[in-house]
Every structure is written in C-alpha cells, then in structure tokens.
Amino acid sequence: IASLNTPALAPSVSELRISDDELRDAIASNQLRLMRERGMDLTIFSPRASFMAHHIGS
C-alpha cells in the first residue's frame, strides 16, 4: 500500500512469487480453519466490493 504514494517501494515482478503449496497452506491454516470453527462451508465474494479498495484507506 505504501507504494501507491511511493512507487519505488513496490516489489519487482520477480519478487511476486508464491507457490501453490504456500498458497494452499496459507488458506488452510487461516481462512478454511476459521470457516470450519464457525460451521461455515461457503464464502461468497462480491466483485463489486473488491473495486471499493477498502485496503487502501482514505
């Protein structure tokens, strides 16, 4: 997010790598774990909400 104001802080394309195993582990140990604990079996994503840029702030 800091790179929005300072592009030099953005990672290079070669640094943007994540393996399938890393992704699978991150989801299983966080999102899926919480869903199981809460008795959930479905997540609905809103494409419209994703463009609202909540992660950027004011």
N, C-alpha and C positions, 0 to 999 in steps of 0.2 A: 504494500500500500504506500509505503514511503516513496517508492519510485514514481508514483503518479506526479509528485511535486519535483522530484529529483531523478530524472531518467538514468543517471549514472549509477544509481543504487540498484537498478534492476539486474537480475541474474542474466547471464548469457544463455542462449538457446541450448548450448551443450550442458549447462548445469541443470536444466529442467528435465531430469530423467528420474523415473520411478519404475521399478519392476512390477510385474503382475503380482509376484509374491508379496512385495512391500504394500501394494495397494490392498490386496486381499487381507493381509494381516491387520492393517490399519482399520479397515471396515469391520472385520470380525471382532476385533478387540474393543471397539468403541461403539459405533452405530448399531451393529447387529446385537451386541451384548446388551445394550440398553433396551433395545426393542424386545428382546426375549424376556428381560427382567420385568418389563411393563406389560407383557402379554400382547404385544403388537406383532402383526405379521404382514403389514402393508404400509408403505410410505408413498404419499402422492406428492410429486414435485410440480410446482407451478412455473411454467416457462415465463409467464408474465412477471412474477415476483423476482425471478432471477435477474431481470433487467433493471430492478429498482436500486441495485448497487448498495444494499444495506451494509456491506462490508467496507465501504469507503468512508462513511461518516458524513458530516455536514460540510 
